[in-house]
């Protein structure tokens, strides 16, 4: 039997892959298991739409 992973959050049921991700959604941050950061990709189209100095095509 494999020894328990020392990165376990304390629940005793952590299954952590090589990337440090647990089946429950937590991620190893280098010190402890924590909720993953929420990094939403910003669509370039939305950034351009919000630029008031940009001239729209056909204007």
SEZA-907349 format. One record per residue: residue in three letters; chain; x negated, y negated, z negated of N, C-alpha, C in turn. Coordinates in steps of 0.2 Angstrom, whole numbers, plus 5000, padded with zeros to 4 digits. Atoms other than C-alpha are relative to their C-alpha. Example, Ala and Ser with C-alpha at 12.3 -4.5 7.8 and 13.67 -1.06 7.14 Angstrom:
<recs>
+------+-------+------+------+------+------+------+------+------+------+------+
: rest : kette :   nu :   nv :   nw :  cau :  cav :  caw :   cu :   cv :   cw :
+------+-------+------+------+------+------+------+------+------+------+------+
:  ALA :     A : 4996 : 5006 : 5000 : 4938 : 5022 : 4961 : 4996 : 4994 : 5000 :
:  SER :     A : 5004 : 5006 : 5001 : 4932 : 5005 : 4964 : 5004 : 4995 : 4997 :
+------+-------+------+------+------+------+------+------+------+------+------+
</recs>
This chain:
<recs>
+------+-------+------+------+------+------+------+------+------+------+------+
: rest : kette :   nu :   nv :   nw :  cau :  cav :  caw :   cu :   cv :   cw :
+------+-------+------+------+------+------+------+------+------+------+------+
:  UNK :     A : 4996 : 5006 : 5000 : 5000 : 5000 : 5000 : 4996 : 4994 : 5000 :
:  UNK :     A : 5004 : 5006 : 5000 : 4994 : 4983 : 5004 : 5000 : 4995 : 4994 :
:  UNK :     A : 5000 : 5004 : 5006 : 4989 : 4971 : 4990 : 5005 : 4994 : 5001 :
:  UNK :     A : 4996 : 5006 : 4999 : 5001 : 4956 : 4988 : 4996 : 4994 : 5002 :
:  UNK :     A : 5003 : 5006 : 4997 : 4997 : 4940 : 4997 : 5000 : 4995 : 4994 :
:  UNK :     A : 5000 : 5005 : 5005 : 4991 : 4927 : 4985 : 5003 : 4994 : 5002 :
:  UNK :     A : 4996 : 5006 : 4998 : 5000 : 4914 : 4995 : 5007 : 5000 : 4998 :
:  UNK :     A : 4993 : 4999 : 5002 : 5017 : 4921 : 4989 : 5002 : 4994 : 4996 :
:  UNK :     A : 4996 : 5006 : 5003 : 5029 : 4907 : 4983 : 5002 : 5002 : 4993 :
:  UNK :     A : 4998 : 4998 : 5007 : 5032 : 4917 : 4967 : 5006 : 5005 : 5000 :
:  UNK :     A : 4995 : 4996 : 4999 : 5047 : 4926 : 4974 : 4999 : 5008 : 5000 :
:  UNK :     A : 5003 : 4993 : 5000 : 5037 : 4942 : 4976 : 5003 : 5004 : 5007 :
:  UNK :     A : 4998 : 4997 : 4994 : 5045 : 4945 : 4993 : 4998 : 4997 : 5007 :
:  UNK :     A : 5002 : 5004 : 4994 : 5035 : 4934 : 5005 : 4996 : 5005 : 5004 :
:  UNK :     A : 5003 : 4997 : 4995 : 5030 : 4941 : 5021 : 4997 : 4995 : 5005 :
:  UNK :     A : 5003 : 5006 : 4997 : 5017 : 4929 : 5028 : 4996 : 5003 : 5006 :
:  UNK :     A : 5004 : 4998 : 4994 : 5010 : 4931 : 5046 : 4993 : 4996 : 5000 :
:  UNK :     A : 5006 : 5002 : 4999 : 4993 : 4926 : 5052 : 5000 : 4992 : 5000 :
:  UNK :     A : 4999 : 5007 : 5000 : 4999 : 4908 : 5055 : 5002 : 4996 : 4994 :
:  UNK :     A : 4998 : 5002 : 5006 : 5004 : 4906 : 5037 : 5007 : 4998 : 4999 :
:  UNK :     A : 4993 : 5001 : 5001 : 5022 : 4906 : 5040 : 5004 : 5006 : 4997 :
:  UNK :     A : 4996 : 4995 : 5003 : 5034 : 4916 : 5029 : 5006 : 5001 : 5003 :
:  UNK :     A : 4993 : 4998 : 4996 : 5050 : 4925 : 5035 : 5005 : 4995 : 4997 :
:  UNK :     A : 4994 : 5004 : 5003 : 5060 : 4913 : 5023 : 4999 : 4993 : 5003 :
:  UNK :     A : 5000 : 5006 : 4997 : 5054 : 4898 : 5033 : 4994 : 4995 : 4997 :
:  UNK :     A : 5006 : 5004 : 5003 : 5040 : 4891 : 5021 : 4994 : 5001 : 5004 :
:  UNK :     A : 5006 : 4999 : 4996 : 5023 : 4888 : 5028 : 4994 : 4998 : 4994 :
:  UNK :     A : 5006 : 5001 : 5004 : 5006 : 4889 : 5019 : 4997 : 4993 : 5002 :
:  UNK :     A : 5003 : 5007 : 4998 : 4999 : 4870 : 5018 : 4993 : 5000 : 4998 :
:  UNK :     A : 5007 : 5000 : 5003 : 4982 : 4875 : 5011 : 4999 : 5001 : 4993 :
:  UNK :     A : 5000 : 5000 : 5007 : 4987 : 4874 : 4993 : 5006 : 5005 : 4997 :
:  UNK :     A : 4993 : 4997 : 5003 : 5005 : 4881 : 4991 : 5004 : 5002 : 5006 :
:  UNK :     A : 4994 : 4999 : 4995 : 5020 : 4888 : 5001 : 5004 : 4994 : 4999 :
:  UNK :     A : 4996 : 5006 : 5000 : 5030 : 4873 : 5006 : 5005 : 5000 : 5006 :
:  UNK :     A : 4996 : 5001 : 4994 : 5044 : 4868 : 5018 : 4996 : 4997 : 5005 :
:  UNK :     A : 5004 : 5003 : 4995 : 5038 : 4865 : 5035 : 5002 : 4993 : 5001 :
:  UNK :     A : 4999 : 5007 : 4999 : 5036 : 4847 : 5040 : 5005 : 4999 : 5006 :
:  UNK :     A : 4995 : 5001 : 4995 : 5050 : 4840 : 5052 : 4997 : 4996 : 5005 :
:  UNK :     A : 5003 : 5004 : 4994 : 5041 : 4835 : 5068 : 5004 : 5001 : 5006 :
:  UNK :     A : 4995 : 5000 : 4994 : 5054 : 4831 : 5081 : 4996 : 4997 : 5006 :
:  UNK :     A : 5003 : 5003 : 4995 : 5047 : 4828 : 5098 : 5004 : 4994 : 5003 :
:  UNK :     A : 4997 : 5006 : 4997 : 5051 : 4811 : 5105 : 5000 : 5000 : 5007 :
:  UNK :     A : 4999 : 5000 : 4992 : 5058 : 4811 : 5123 : 4997 : 4993 : 5002 :
:  UNK :     A : 5003 : 5006 : 4997 : 5048 : 4799 : 5133 : 5006 : 4995 : 5003 :
:  UNK :     A : 4994 : 5004 : 4997 : 5065 : 4794 : 5142 : 5003 : 4995 : 4995 :
:  UNK :     A : 4997 : 5004 : 5006 : 5072 : 4788 : 5125 : 4996 : 4994 : 4998 :
:  UNK :     A : 5004 : 5006 : 5001 : 5057 : 4777 : 5122 : 5000 : 4995 : 5005 :
:  UNK :     A : 5000 : 5005 : 4994 : 5058 : 4769 : 5139 : 5007 : 4996 : 5000 :
:  UNK :     A : 4993 : 5003 : 5000 : 5077 : 4766 : 5137 : 5000 : 4995 : 4994 :
:  UNK :     A : 5000 : 5004 : 5006 : 5074 : 4757 : 5120 : 4996 : 4994 : 5001 :
:  UNK :     A : 5005 : 5005 : 4998 : 5061 : 4745 : 5128 : 5004 : 4994 : 5003 :
:  UNK :     A : 4996 : 5006 : 4997 : 5070 : 4728 : 5130 : 4996 : 4996 : 5006 :
:  UNK :     A : 5004 : 5003 : 4994 : 5056 : 4722 : 5142 : 5000 : 5004 : 5006 :
:  UNK :     A : 5000 : 4996 : 4994 : 5058 : 4736 : 5154 : 5005 : 4998 : 5005 :
:  UNK :     A : 4995 : 5001 : 4995 : 5066 : 4732 : 5170 : 5003 : 5006 : 5003 :
:  UNK :     A : 4997 : 4994 : 4998 : 5079 : 4745 : 5175 : 5000 : 5000 : 5008 :
:  UNK :     A : 5000 : 5000 : 4993 : 5078 : 4751 : 5193 : 5007 : 4998 : 5003 :
:  UNK :     A : 4995 : 5003 : 4997 : 5090 : 4742 : 5204 : 5002 : 4994 : 4998 :
:  UNK :     A : 4999 : 5007 : 5003 : 5090 : 4726 : 5194 : 4997 : 4995 : 5003 :
+------+-------+------+------+------+------+------+------+------+------+------+
</recs>
